[in-house]
């Protein structure tokens, strides 16, 4: 389990995504899966804090679904974040 992580005053820009592989029956943390369909994919974590974090989407071409996805996470704190979902890919 990952514990006590924080991001503050940061901006991330995401583009592309055609290499994202969706595997609903597998964890994205397993070997063999290239990426999760979210900018931040949190799994099995405790006390994660995002403060003034911004996600920008540019020229996406994959199955991006969300800026943030969390599974089995406790103590998640979000403040003053811009975590909009990506625009639908064409």
Secondary structure, DSSP 8 states (H G I E B T S, - for coil): -EEEEEEEEEEEEEEE-TT----TTS-TTSTT----SEEEEEEEEEEEEEEEEEEEEEEE-S---EEEEEEEEEEEEEES-B--------
